[in-house]
Amino acid sequence: MKLKFSKDFIFGTATSSYQIEGAINEGGRTPSIWDTFSETPGKVLNGDTGAIACDHYHRYEEDIEIIKSLGVDSYRFSIAWPRIFPKDGEYNAEGMEFYKNLSMKLVEAGIKPFVTLYHWDMPQWAHEKGGWVSRDSVQWFKEFAEKCFEELDEYVGMWITHNEPWCAALLGYHQGVHAPGHTNMEEALKAAHHIMLSHGEAVKLYKEEMKLKKSIGITLNLSPVYGASDSQNDQLAANNLDGYVNRWFLDPILKGNYPMDMMNLYSKYVHSYDFIKEGDLELIAYPSDFLGINFYNRQLVEFHSASDFLFKSAYSDYPKSGMGWDISPKEFKELIYRLREEYTDLPIYITENGAAFDDVLEEDGTVHDKDRVSYVEQHLTAVAELNNEGHNIAGYYLWSLLDNFEWAFGYEKRFGITYVDFDTQKRYLKDSAKRYTEIVKAREI
């Protein structure tokens, strides 16, 4: 039986600035932390950088034609902060012009821009002044957000303050596998706090001070966590990973507090929680209009006494994506059930969902990515089922429009529904793009 999507449901596709734009020295842009990190030997696979990426900065009109051909309602992209503020306090109108042109041409094509302010490319100058570890970052971000709101709000359909603060804070400052590459838990928690605080500041600025009217929210990457067994130890491991990845962000943003069990666990690494000032939690929980969720996979863990937080990944017999991640649409539904029960009745947008696989470009320009087609179909079926049950999933953004710079994995991992030949910059629609186009056109699966 076919499942239908309502006429109001938003189908989209998504990218981020550093992953696709290139042109790192053009239009007045200065380096971001990702330029610095990717140019550091050993940090990114094969020494890849985002210097050229998909050359979207020069090819955005061609890319809009691809988006148009998909028939989607909306396109999610992010703004490169160092294009807008190449130096502290110094606004660069030329950098903004690129996003104005992009937004205007999307609107002309009948595609609603869904704009993310921060998708990890903090200006290097901001990092050198302390980065997200410094409370001053909240003010820097607010200035950046204000300029973007002023210049782009008339074209933008919806706003996201931050993409995946867990990655920016924990992968960037605790695990060290993302920029800026630090390995300090106390720094990571301060960074997470200031990112969430800057989210609250930006939402308040948009709604209260500027009195603007579009929808604004945040995007969290969430993974439902399961213990490998029902043993007390494995359930403790699952609780701790859930706190590390999910609750540390869900609780302050939607409940106005940090989870006390995790504060206890982290206190071995944090000298003091005095970076959480009076009024901070109220501001972090300032009401948003929606919750964005990036979902890729579930997590399965077992107890591990030698690990800092007592968990490690457990063996899973699920089918895997090219990232080695479990393909888990059933657990995606369970995640939404939990959010509805424990956290929020706000509209939910799936702001990213997709999979990397080892794609092969055939001589005739086709890419038969049947595993990705299946992945997308399974997750869109889950979305349709959730909506039939009344869970208000307002839209779905397929990650990604293009094969691109996949952070520490460089160009090795392809998430795109459009194949990019990085030598020629030629684009080829994969079978997944064609299948997505069919689903979008029929509004059913």
C-alpha positions as CSV (number, residue, x, y, z in Angstrom):
1,M,0.0,0.0,0.0
2,K,1.3,3.5,-0.9
3,L,1.8,5.9,1.9
4,K,1.0,9.6,1.1
5,F,2.7,12.8,2.1
6,S,0.5,15.9,2.8
7,K,0.6,18.9,0.4
8,D,2.3,20.9,3.3
9,F,5.1,18.3,3.8
10,I,8.4,19.8,2.8
11,F,10.8,17.7,0.7
12,G,14.3,19.1,0.4
13,T,18.0,18.4,0.1
14,A,20.9,19.7,2.0
15,T,24.6,20.8,1.9
16,S,27.0,22.9,4.0
17,S,29.3,25.7,3.1
18,Y,32.8,24.3,3.8
19,Q,31.8,20.9,2.2
20,I,30.9,22.3,-1.2
21,E,31.8,26.0,-1.8
22,G,35.6,26.0,-2.3
23,A,36.8,29.5,-3.3
24,I,38.4,29.8,0.2
25,N,40.5,32.9,-0.7
26,E,37.8,34.7,-2.8
27,G,35.2,37.4,-2.1
28,G,37.1,38.6,1.0
29,R,36.8,35.3,2.9
30,T,39.5,34.5,5.4
31,P,40.4,31.1,6.8
32,S,38.1,29.0,9.0
33,I,39.1,26.5,11.6
34,W,38.4,23.8,8.9
35,D,40.9,25.3,6.5
36,T,43.6,25.2,9.3
37,F,42.6,21.7,10.5
38,S,42.5,20.1,7.0
39,E,45.8,21.6,6.1
40,T,47.4,20.1,9.2
41,P,49.2,16.8,8.1
42,G,47.5,13.7,9.3
43,K,44.1,15.3,10.2
44,V,42.2,14.5,7.0
45,L,42.3,11.4,4.9
46,N,44.7,11.7,1.9
47,G,45.5,15.3,3.0
48,D,42.2,16.5,1.4
49,T,40.9,20.0,2.0
50,G,37.9,22.1,1.2
51,A,39.9,24.5,-0.9
52,I,38.0,23.6,-4.1
53,A,35.4,21.0,-2.9
54,C,32.5,21.1,-5.4
55,D,33.4,24.6,-6.6
56,H,29.8,25.5,-5.7
57,Y,30.9,29.2,-5.2
58,H,31.3,29.4,-9.0
59,R,28.8,26.8,-10.0
60,Y,25.8,27.5,-7.8
61,E,23.5,28.3,-10.7
62,E,24.2,24.9,-12.2
63,D,23.5,23.4,-8.8
64,I,20.2,25.2,-8.5
65,E,19.2,23.7,-11.8
66,I,19.9,20.2,-10.3
67,I,17.8,21.1,-7.2
68,K,15.0,22.3,-9.5
69,S,15.2,19.1,-11.5
70,L,14.5,17.1,-8.3
71,G,11.2,19.0,-7.8
72,V,11.9,19.6,-4.1
73,D,10.2,22.3,-2.1
74,S,13.3,23.5,-0.3
75,Y,17.1,23.6,-0.2
76,R,19.1,23.7,3.1
77,F,22.5,25.4,3.0
78,S,24.8,27.0,5.5
79,I,26.7,30.4,5.6
80,A,30.4,30.5,5.8
81,W,31.0,32.8,8.8
82,P,34.5,33.9,7.6
83,R,32.9,35.2,4.4
84,I,30.7,37.5,6.5
85,F,33.1,38.5,9.2
86,P,36.7,38.0,7.8
87,K,38.0,39.8,10.8
88,D,36.6,40.5,14.3
89,G,33.9,43.2,13.9
90,E,34.6,43.7,10.2
91,Y,31.5,43.0,8.1
92,N,32.2,42.0,4.5
93,A,29.3,42.9,2.2
94,E,30.9,41.0,-0.8
95,G,30.7,37.8,1.2
96,M,27.0,38.3,1.9
97,E,26.3,39.1,-1.8
98,F,27.0,35.4,-2.7
99,Y,24.3,34.2,-0.3
100,K,21.9,36.9,-1.5
101,N,22.3,35.9,-5.1
102,L,22.0,32.2,-4.1
103,S,18.8,32.9,-2.1
104,M,17.2,35.1,-4.7
105,K,17.8,32.6,-7.5
106,L,16.4,29.8,-5.3
107,V,13.3,31.8,-4.7
108,E,13.0,32.6,-8.4
109,A,13.1,28.9,-9.0
110,G,10.3,28.2,-6.5
111,I,12.7,26.7,-3.9
112,K,12.5,27.8,-0.3
113,P,15.9,28.5,1.2
114,F,16.4,26.9,4.7
115,V,19.5,28.5,6.1
116,T,21.9,27.2,8.7
117,L,24.0,29.9,10.3
118,Y,26.7,27.7,11.8
119,H,27.8,24.4,10.2
120,W,31.2,24.2,11.8
121,D,33.4,26.7,9.9
122,M,34.2,29.2,12.7
123,P,36.6,32.0,11.5
124,Q,40.2,31.3,12.4
125,W,40.4,34.7,14.0
126,A,37.6,33.7,16.4
127,H,39.4,30.5,17.3
128,E,42.6,32.4,18.0
129,K,40.6,34.5,20.5
130,G,39.5,31.4,22.3
131,G,36.9,29.8,20.0
132,W,33.8,28.3,21.5
133,V,35.6,27.8,24.8
134,S,35.5,31.6,25.3
135,R,32.2,33.1,26.4
136,D,33.0,35.9,24.0
137,S,32.0,33.5,21.2
138,V,28.3,34.1,22.1
139,Q,28.7,37.8,21.2
140,W,30.6,37.1,18.0
141,F,28.0,34.7,16.9
142,K,25.2,37.1,17.8
143,E,26.8,39.8,15.6
144,F,27.1,37.3,12.7
145,A,23.5,36.1,13.1
146,E,22.2,39.7,13.2
147,K,23.8,40.6,9.9
148,C,22.5,37.4,8.3
149,F,19.0,38.1,9.5
150,E,19.2,41.7,8.4
151,E,20.4,40.9,4.9
152,L,18.7,37.6,4.1
153,D,15.5,37.2,6.0
154,E,13.3,38.5,3.2
155,Y,14.4,35.6,1.0
156,V,14.8,32.8,3.6
157,G,12.0,30.4,4.4
158,M,13.4,29.1,7.7
159,W,16.5,29.5,9.9
160,I,18.7,27.0,11.8
161,T,21.1,28.5,14.3
162,H,23.5,25.6,14.7
163,N,24.0,22.3,13.0
164,E,24.9,19.4,15.3
165,P,26.5,21.2,18.3
166,W,27.6,17.7,19.6
167,C,30.0,17.4,16.6
168,A,31.3,21.0,16.9
169,A,31.9,20.6,20.7
170,L,32.6,16.9,21.3
171,L,34.3,15.9,18.1
172,G,36.1,19.2,17.9
173,Y,37.2,19.7,21.5
174,H,37.0,16.2,23.2
175,Q,37.7,13.6,20.6
176,G,39.9,15.9,18.4
177,V,38.8,14.3,15.1
178,H,37.1,17.6,13.9
179,A,38.4,21.1,13.9
180,P,40.0,22.6,16.0
181,G,41.3,19.1,17.0
182,H,41.5,19.5,20.8
183,T,41.2,16.6,23.2
184,N,40.0,18.2,26.5
185,M,36.7,17.3,28.0
186,E,36.4,20.5,30.0
187,E,36.9,22.6,26.9
188,A,34.3,20.5,25.1
189,L,31.7,21.1,27.7
190,K,32.4,24.9,27.7
191,A,32.2,24.9,23.9
192,A,28.9,23.0,24.0
193,H,27.5,25.4,26.6
194,H,28.5,28.5,24.6
195,I,27.2,27.1,21.3
196,M,23.8,26.4,23.0
197,L,23.9,29.8,24.7
198,S,24.6,31.5,21.3
199,H,21.6,29.5,19.9
200,G,19.3,31.0,22.6
201,E,20.7,34.5,22.0
202,A,20.2,34.3,18.3
203,V,16.6,33.0,18.6
204,K,15.8,35.8,21.2
205,L,17.4,38.4,18.9
206,Y,15.4,37.2,15.9
207,K,12.1,37.1,17.7
208,E,12.2,39.7,20.4
209,E,14.6,42.4,19.3
210,M,14.3,42.2,15.5
211,K,10.7,41.0,15.7
212,L,11.1,38.8,12.6
213,K,8.5,36.2,11.7
214,K,10.0,33.2,10.0
215,S,10.5,29.9,11.8
216,I,13.8,29.4,13.6
217,G,15.2,26.4,15.5
218,I,18.3,24.3,16.0
219,T,19.4,21.0,14.4
220,L,20.7,18.2,16.7
221,N,22.3,14.9,15.5
222,L,20.5,12.2,17.5
223,S,21.2,8.5,17.8
224,P,19.0,6.2,19.7
225,V,21.2,4.1,22.0
226,Y,20.7,0.5,22.9
227,G,22.6,-1.8,25.3
228,A,24.0,-5.0,23.8
229,S,22.2,-7.0,26.5
230,D,19.8,-6.4,29.3
231,S,22.5,-6.6,31.9
232,Q,22.9,-3.8,34.4
233,N,26.3,-3.0,33.0
234,D,25.3,-2.8,29.4
235,Q,22.2,-0.7,30.4
236,L,24.5,1.7,32.3
237,A,26.8,1.9,29.2
238,A,23.7,2.8,27.1
239,N,22.6,5.4,29.6
240,N,26.0,7.1,29.5
241,L,26.3,7.2,25.7
242,D,22.7,8.5,25.5
243,G,23.7,11.3,27.9
244,Y,26.9,12.0,25.9
245,V,25.3,12.2,22.5
246,N,21.6,13.1,23.1
247,R,20.6,14.3,26.5
248,W,23.4,16.8,27.0
249,F,21.8,18.8,24.2
250,L,18.1,17.9,24.4
251,D,17.7,18.6,28.1
252,P,19.0,22.2,28.2
253,I,17.4,23.2,24.9
254,L,14.0,21.6,25.6
255,K,13.9,21.3,29.5
256,G,16.2,24.1,30.6
257,N,18.6,21.9,32.6
258,Y,21.6,19.7,32.2
259,P,21.2,16.0,33.0
260,M,22.6,15.6,36.6
261,D,23.9,12.0,36.0
262,M,26.1,13.3,33.3
263,M,27.3,16.3,35.3
264,N,28.3,13.7,37.9
265,L,30.1,11.6,35.4
266,Y,31.9,14.6,33.8
267,S,32.9,16.2,37.1
268,K,36.1,14.1,37.2
269,Y,37.2,16.1,34.1
270,V,35.7,19.5,34.8
271,H,37.2,21.6,37.6
272,S,34.1,23.7,38.0
273,Y,30.7,24.2,36.4
274,D,30.9,27.9,37.0
275,F,30.9,28.6,33.3
276,I,27.1,28.0,33.6
277,K,26.0,31.5,34.7
278,E,22.7,32.6,36.2
279,G,20.1,32.9,33.5
280,D,22.0,30.8,31.0
281,L,19.7,27.8,31.1
282,E,16.6,30.0,30.6
283,L,18.2,31.6,27.6
284,I,19.3,28.2,26.1
285,A,15.7,27.0,26.4
286,Y,14.3,30.2,24.8
287,P,11.4,28.8,22.7
288,S,12.1,27.8,19.2
289,D,9.6,27.1,16.4
290,F,10.8,23.6,15.5
291,L,13.4,21.0,16.2
292,G,15.7,19.8,13.5
293,I,17.0,16.3,13.6
294,N,19.9,14.8,11.7
295,F,19.5,11.0,11.8
296,Y,21.8,8.4,10.3
297,N,21.9,5.4,12.5
298,R,21.3,3.8,15.9
299,Q,24.2,3.0,18.4
300,L,24.7,-0.3,20.1
301,V,27.1,-0.4,23.1
302,E,28.4,-2.6,25.9
303,F,30.0,-1.9,29.2
304,H,33.7,-1.1,29.2
305,S,35.3,-0.3,32.6
306,A,38.5,1.1,31.1
307,S,36.6,3.7,29.0
308,D,36.2,7.2,30.5
309,F,32.4,6.9,30.4
310,L,32.1,3.1,30.7
311,F,30.9,2.3,27.2
312,K,32.3,1.0,23.9
313,S,30.7,0.1,20.6
314,A,29.3,-3.5,20.5
315,Y,29.1,-5.9,17.6
316,S,25.9,-5.4,15.6
317,D,24.6,-7.7,12.8
318,Y,22.6,-5.0,11.1
319,P,23.3,-4.1,7.5
320,K,25.8,-1.2,7.3
321,S,26.3,1.9,5.2
322,G,29.7,2.7,3.7
323,M,30.5,4.5,7.0
324,G,30.0,1.2,8.8
325,W,26.9,2.6,10.4
326,D,23.8,0.4,11.2
327,I,20.9,1.0,8.8
328,S,18.2,1.3,11.3
329,P,14.8,2.8,10.2
330,K,12.9,1.1,13.0
331,E,15.1,2.7,15.6
332,F,14.6,6.1,13.9
333,K,10.9,5.7,14.6
334,E,11.6,4.8,18.2
335,L,13.7,8.0,18.5
336,I,10.7,10.1,17.4
337,Y,8.4,8.3,19.8
338,R,10.8,9.1,22.6
339,L,11.1,12.7,21.6
340,R,7.3,13.1,21.5
341,E,6.9,11.4,24.9
342,E,9.7,13.0,26.8
343,Y,10.7,16.3,25.1
344,T,8.6,18.2,22.7
345,D,5.5,18.7,20.6
346,L,7.2,21.2,18.3
347,P,7.2,20.4,14.5
348,I,10.2,18.2,13.7
349,Y,12.2,18.5,10.5
350,I,14.5,15.7,9.5
351,T,17.2,18.2,8.4
352,E,19.6,15.4,7.3
353,N,19.2,11.8,6.5
354,G,21.2,9.8,4.0
355,A,24.1,7.3,3.5
356,A,27.5,6.9,2.1
357,F,28.2,4.0,-0.2
358,D,31.0,3.1,-2.6
359,D,29.5,4.5,-5.8
360,V,30.7,3.6,-9.3
361,L,30.3,6.0,-12.2
362,E,29.5,3.9,-15.3
363,E,30.8,4.8,-18.7
364,D,27.4,6.1,-19.8
365,G,27.3,8.5,-16.9
366,T,24.9,6.5,-14.7
367,V,25.4,5.6,-11.0
368,H,23.4,2.6,-9.8
369,D,23.4,3.2,-6.1
370,K,20.7,0.7,-5.2
371,D,21.7,0.6,-1.5
372,R,21.2,4.3,-1.2
373,V,17.8,4.0,-3.0
374,S,16.8,1.4,-0.4
375,Y,18.1,3.5,2.5
376,V,16.1,6.5,1.4
377,E,12.9,4.5,0.7
378,Q,13.1,2.8,4.2
379,H,13.5,6.1,6.0
380,L,10.9,8.0,4.0
381,T,8.5,5.1,4.7
382,A,9.2,5.5,8.4
383,V,8.5,9.3,8.1
384,A,5.2,8.7,6.3
385,E,4.2,6.1,9.0
386,L,5.1,8.5,11.8
387,N,2.9,11.2,10.2
388,N,0.1,8.7,9.8
389,E,0.4,8.2,13.6
390,G,0.2,12.0,14.2
391,H,3.9,12.7,15.0
392,N,4.1,15.9,13.0
393,I,7.3,15.4,10.9
394,A,7.0,18.6,8.9
395,G,9.8,18.0,6.3
396,Y,12.6,15.8,5.2
397,Y,16.0,16.9,3.8
398,L,18.0,14.3,2.0
399,W,21.8,14.5,2.7
400,S,23.4,15.3,0.4
401,L,22.7,17.1,-2.8
402,L,26.3,16.5,-3.9
403,D,29.2,14.3,-3.1
404,N,31.4,16.6,-1.1
405,F,34.2,17.1,1.4
406,E,33.2,14.6,4.1
407,W,35.2,16.3,6.9
408,A,37.9,14.0,8.3
409,F,37.2,11.4,5.6
410,G,38.0,13.9,2.8
411,Y,36.6,12.9,-0.6
412,E,36.7,9.2,0.2
413,K,33.0,9.0,1.4
414,R,30.2,9.9,-1.0
415,F,26.9,10.8,0.5
416,G,25.5,12.6,-2.6
417,I,22.5,11.8,-4.7
418,T,24.5,13.7,-7.4
419,Y,27.9,12.1,-8.3
420,V,30.7,14.7,-8.5
421,D,33.9,14.0,-10.6
422,F,36.2,16.1,-8.5
423,D,38.8,16.3,-11.3
424,T,36.4,17.8,-13.8
425,Q,33.6,19.1,-11.4
426,K,31.1,17.4,-13.7
427,R,27.9,16.4,-12.0
428,Y,25.9,13.1,-12.7
429,L,22.5,12.3,-11.2
430,K,22.6,8.9,-9.4
431,D,19.7,6.5,-9.4
432,S,18.9,7.8,-5.9
433,A,18.3,11.3,-7.2
434,K,15.9,9.9,-9.9
435,R,14.0,7.8,-7.3
436,Y,13.8,10.8,-4.9
437,T,12.4,12.9,-7.8
438,E,9.7,10.2,-8.4
439,I,8.7,10.2,-4.7
440,V,8.6,14.0,-4.5
441,K,6.5,14.3,-7.6
442,A,4.0,11.6,-6.5
443,R,4.2,12.8,-2.8
444,E,3.8,9.1,-1.9
445,I,6.0,6.1,-1.2
